[in-house]
Amino acid sequence: MLDKEGEAFASSEVRSNTERHNTEVRQHYERQHEQFFGSGGDDQGIDMVQEPIDGGGVPPQRSPTQPFITDTNENTMNKKIVILTFDDGKKGQYTNGKPILDKYGFKATFNPVCGNVEEGIQSDRGTHMNWEEIISLHQAGHEIGSHTMNHEDLSKLSEQALEFEVGQSRQCLLDHGIDVASFSYPFNGGDDNETVINIVAKYYDRARTATGPLMHTNCDGVGVDCKYSIMGWSHDADRKDNFYDDSEMFARFIEVVNSQTKFNNNNDGKLGAIPVIVYHDIDDIKEDYTTSVDLFDAEMKYLYDNNFTVLTLADLGYDESTNYLKINDNILVGN
């Protein structure tokens, strides 16, 4: 769930930013919303996004000569970037989410709870992927990160328990042939705690929390250590807290992913902010922390149709000399 600081940021930064969009941007959004959901305001029109693109089900590949290399993160003005992450290792991420990501050519970061992986066990947080599925994601080019051994709130653990939850989950993935560099905090617990962060830093290069819609590259609003408190937006917590239906959630998604514009469209051309989206299950079971298959398809189609560059957490680097997050060298950012 978003804390009070995250909720305040959402209302003051994201919502007010959308209100300041000019008429052209508003008209563009209205056309997109009507395309996916019709003009009636409900989500009955969402089924249309299941139609294959160009009749073949696979989007046409963009020319590799069109993007440019952001080796210094200069000239990213007017470029739209999104990082996709999935927590908990839910089965629906693989059975429902991966085919949609494949359709649009997107890669994402998947953060399984290592203790819940074996045989795809059923836990109090749903049915999880098995090792064959997680290894398949890894081999397909998706990033696999760690989300602890048992989904414990790290802010409530002893140092010995922290070492197990954080360190053993990395070893667990290594034992299955997956070299892991990123970590996500269950319940956002410990993302502002120096003891927790120091232990996370022993094993991982970066870590993601879920406390607000945008990650500012200058690390404004970040706690103890910028690269170990990368701010993500919990798509499912926002939906749960605001009781959004699919149509309203789709509108909110568009609002959030475009909220980066005022921070990136600046005179120096530098990348100022990135939305890091956090999903959980992708399924039609209508439970908390679950995104429907049709809504997820609609959101990915929106990113594709509007030329967003979709990245993983592995594509996010850190400049020690400036204390700025950046897109790693040689990552292509599309138009």
N, C-alpha and C positions, 0 to 999 in steps of 0.2 A: 504494500500500500504506500502511496505517496505520503510523506510526512508533511507537517504544516509548512515547512520551508518550500518543499516541492510544489505544494498546492498554490502557495502564494506566487511562486515563479510562474506556474502555469497560467494563472490569471493575469498577472501583470506584464509578462513578457510575450507569451504565445498569443493569448487572446487579443491583447491590445495591438500586437503587431499585425494580426489579421485584419483588424478594423481599419488599420492605416493603409492597407493595400489599395492600390489605385483601381479605377473602374475596369481597366483591362484585365487585371488579375481576378477581380470579382466575377467578371463575365466568364473568364476561362474556368474558374471553379464551378460556376453554375452549370456550364455545359458538361463538365466532367460528371458532376453529381447526377444530372438528368440522364446522362448516357448510361450510368450504372444502375440507377434506382428509379428512373422515371420521375415525373414531376409531382407525383402524389405524396412524396415524403416518406413512404414506407420502403421496405426492402424487397418488395416483390419483384422488382426488376433486376435483382442481383443475378438471377440465373443466366442472364445474357452473357456474363463474363466467362462462362464455361465454354462458349463457342471457340473452336480452334482458330488461331490466328492465321490469316491467309489460307485457310482451308487445310493447313497441314499440322496444326497443333504445336508447332515450334516456331517461335519468333524468328524473323530473318536476322542474320548476324550483322552487327554494325561493322563498318569498315575500320580496321585498326589504324588507318592513317588519319582518322578524324580526331581522336583524342590527342592530348599532349601529355608529356611527362612532368609531374609535379615534384621534381627533385629538390626544390627549395620551397615548395608550397606557395610560390608566387604565381600570379596570373590565374588564380582559381576563381576570380570574380565571375559571378553569374553561373557558377557551376553548382550543381545540386548533388550532394553526397548523402547516403544513408548506410549505416552499419546495421546488419541484421543479426540478432542473437536469439537463441532458444535455450531456456533453462529447464532443468529437471530430467531431461532425457525421455520425455513421454513418447509412447508408441505412435501417436498420431502425427508427431513431427516427421517420422519416417514414412508412414503409410499414406498420409495425406499431404503433408507439407513438402516433402522432397520432390514429388512429381510436379508440383506447381513451381518450385524453384527451378527445376530442370527445364520446364517449359519456357521460362523467361531468361534462362542462362545465368541465374544468380547463385552466388555462394554465400554461406552464412557460417556463424560460429555456433556450435552445439555444445552445451554444458551439461553433461549427464551427472547424476549422483552415483558415484561408482558402486556404492554398496547396494544399489537397487537395480544394477544392470543384469546381473547373472540370471540367465533364463527369462529375462523380461518380466520380473516378478511384479505382482500386484501389491502396492503399498497403500497407505492412507492418502497418497497423492496420485493415485491412478496406476494404470498399466505402463510399464517402462519398456524401452528398447532392450534388445539383447545384444551380446557382443558382436554377432555377425552383422547386425544392422548398423551399429556404431562404426565398426571397421569399414563397412561399405561406404558410409558417409565420408570417412577419412580418405579412403582410396579415391573417392569421386572429387576430391579437392576441397571439401569443406573443412573448416578448422574445428578441432575438438578441444574444448577447454575443460577445466575442472570446476565442479560445484560441490566439493567436499565428499566425504565417504557416506555420511548419513543425513545430510540436509539439516545440520544443527545450526542454531544461532551462535555465531562465533563470539559474540560479545558476552556470552554467559558461560564460557568454558574456561577451565584451567589451562595453563600453558602446556601441560602434558597432553591434554585432550585436543588443544589447538594443533599441536604438532602432528597428532594422528589424523585429524580431519583434513588438514591442509596438505601435509607432506605425504601421507599414505595414499591420498587420492591421486596425487601425481604418479606415485610409484605404481598404483593399480593400473593406470592408463599405459605407463611405460611397459608393464608386464604384458600388455596386449599389442605392443608394437606402435604405440601412439606417443610421440614426443609432444608434450603439452607445454605451452608458454603462457596461457592466460587463465584467469580464475574469476569466478563470479561468487559474490557473497549471498548465501541464503538469508532471506529476510532483511537484507542490507546490514546484517549484524556485524559490527566491528569495522565498518568501512571508514570510520573516523577515530579508531582506537589505535594508538601507536604500537602497542604490544601486538595486536592482531596483524597490523600492516607489516611490521618487521618480520613476523613469521611467514606471511604470504610472500614477502619479497625474497625470502630465502629460496623459494621454489619456483617463482613465476616472474615473468617480465612485465606483466600488466594485470590489472584486476578491475572488474566492472561492478558497479552498484546499480541501483535503480531508483533514483531520488528526484528526477526532474526531466523535462522534455528535451533539453539540449545540453551537450557537452561543449563548453567553451574552450577553445584551444589554448587560451591564456590562463586556464585553470582557475578562473574566477569562481568563487563559491565552493571550491573543492577543499576538503579537509587536510589531513596530515601530509599526504603525498599524492601529487597529481596523477601519476601513472598507475597508482594503486587505488584510486577513487574515481575511475572513469564513470561519468554520470550517464545512466541509461534511462529510458522512458518505459515503464511497465505498461504496455498496451492493455493487458488484462486487468491490472489493478485500476487503471483509469476507467475502464468500462464498468467494472464492478462498483466502484465508488460513486459513479454518476448514473448508474442504471441505464446505460445506453443500449438501444437496439442496434441492429446491424447498420441501418442507414445513418444513425447518429454517430456510431463509432467510425464509420467510413469518413464522414465529414470531419470528425476529430483527427483521424489519421492524416488527412490532407492538410489540416491546419498545422499539425505538429511538424510534418516533414518539410513544409514550406516555411516554417518559422525561422529557419536558418538564413533566409534571404537577406534580411537587413544587416546581419553580421558578416556576410560574405560578399555583398555587393558594396564594396568600399573602394576608396581611391587607391589604396596600396595594393589591392588585388590579392591580399592574403586570405587564407581560409580562417574564419573566425569562430565558427560553430558547426557542430555535426550532431544530427539526431541519431542516437543509438537505440534501436528499437528492441524491446525485450518481449518475446512471446513465450507461452508455455505450451499447452496442448493445442493441436489443430484437429478439430473434430466437431461433430454435430450433436454431441451429447448434452449441450445446454447446461454445462456446469460452470462454476466460477473458474476463472483463469483458463478458459478455453475459448479459442477463436473459431468461428464456424468456417468450414471449408470454402464456402462461397465468398465470405468476407475476405478471407486471406487471399483468395484468387483475385478478387477485385483490387485489393491493396497492392499486390505485386504487379498487376496489370497497369495500375496507375503509375507506379514507379517506372515501368518499362516504357509506357506510352509518353511519359513526360521526361524521358532521357536522364533519369537519375543514375548516378554511378553507385552501384551496390557493392559494399565491401564487407570484410570480416574484421574482427578485432585484431587479427594478425597484421592487417594492413595499416594499423595505427601505430605510429612511432612517437618518440619523445626526444626533444632537443634539450640536453642537459644544460647547455650554455644559456638558453633563454627561458627555461621552464615552460616551454610550449609543447603541446601535443601537435603532431603533424601527420600527414599521410606519408607513408614510407616512400623512399626514393624509388623511381621507376614504376610507380603505380599509375596506370592510365586513367585519367578523368575525362569522361565523355562530355559532349556538348549538351 
